[in-house]
């Protein structure tokens, strides 16, 4: 019998990026798929049958046999069994190495262009993290770097741009920051929201910090709430990077690393920060730091306008009702968030495999 073929996440990412025909097959239970999945994948719940070595596990599956099939599970073990069975049925099948856990590092991009600058949105489709590169007159800023530094460097090279600043909206709890490494490798200035627990050198972003980039300005706005140090960034009064303060369908959670009273304090701060943002012009484009859904390889920007977001019911509440509603809707705690925060405060995660900490659903938003 032919040996089972293995495909790594990087190759599958490339296939999806270039639009190569492929059937991506999710064999996990439906509850796991509801948490996170590869965009446009086909779900066929064969998991229990595969565990029981039932050779009828895929009896109801009908796919185009001229198109490669990539089967995936959570960690890449059960998909080997699936690939073997599918191969016996005449499919050209691969097992995704490392499963959805390895897929957490997969990414794609979308770009929005303005007369004086461009913004590239880097999307970790396997995790929901959004980072950004602002390019103006061959100078660049990277915001909330969450991918391997090579990804950003490829775009700098392609645009003949020099990385001037690396900045963040807050200390992240769902992914490891690549900002310090990116700044060091490219001799760029590292600016972060002030946090007394950070254990490496950086320059502090204050409420009135302005970054000059080409012929535009990127202005910091203090937006405490999700975290005490949270910042948003106004790009030339046309784009607002809101971090985990404001999303396209909700607002940030104020509970992480806080007791009950601390959560109420942060929820109040979040309300006040949102009111500050709501006073900006209606046409400003909102770009958040996360999304709660897998991101398709469609080049479509994840964004909204402030005018549209004002229709979100949470943003129409008074302060008291906002605090009560937010606290009543706190989602499940993100996996490993305390360990991730600690690594980000240290600025060094060379002793661990990022996939082990970062895998899991995105749970930053409350809607």
Secondary structure as UniProt FT lines:
FT   STRAND          5..7
FT   HELIX           9..18
FT   STRAND          23..26
FT   HELIX           30..35
FT   TURN            39..40
FT   STRAND          42..43
FT   HELIX           47..51
FT   TURN            52..53
FT   TURN            55..60
FT   TURN            65..66
FT   STRAND          69..72
FT   HELIX           78..88
FT   TURN            89..90
FT   STRAND          93..96
FT   TURN            97..98
FT   HELIX           99..103
FT   TURN            104..105
FT   STRAND          108..113
FT   STRAND          118..124
FT   TURN            125..128
FT   STRAND          129..136
FT   TURN            137..138
FT   STRAND          139..143
FT   HELIX           149..158
FT   TURN            159..160
FT   STRAND          162..167
FT   HELIX           179..185
FT   TURN            186..187
FT   STRAND          189..193
FT   TURN            196..197
FT   STRAND          203..205
FT   TURN            207..208
FT   STRAND          210..213
FT   TURN            214..215
FT   STRAND          216..222
FT   TURN            228..229
FT   STRAND          231..235
FT   TURN            236..238
FT   STRAND          239..243
FT   TURN            244..245
FT   STRAND          251..252
FT   TURN            256..257
FT   HELIX           260..278
FT   TURN            282..283
FT   STRAND          285..288
FT   STRAND          304..305
FT   HELIX           306..309
FT   TURN            310..311
FT   HELIX           313..316
FT   HELIX           319..328
FT   TURN            335..336
FT   HELIX           337..346
FT   TURN            350..351
FT   HELIX           354..358
FT   STRAND          365..366
//
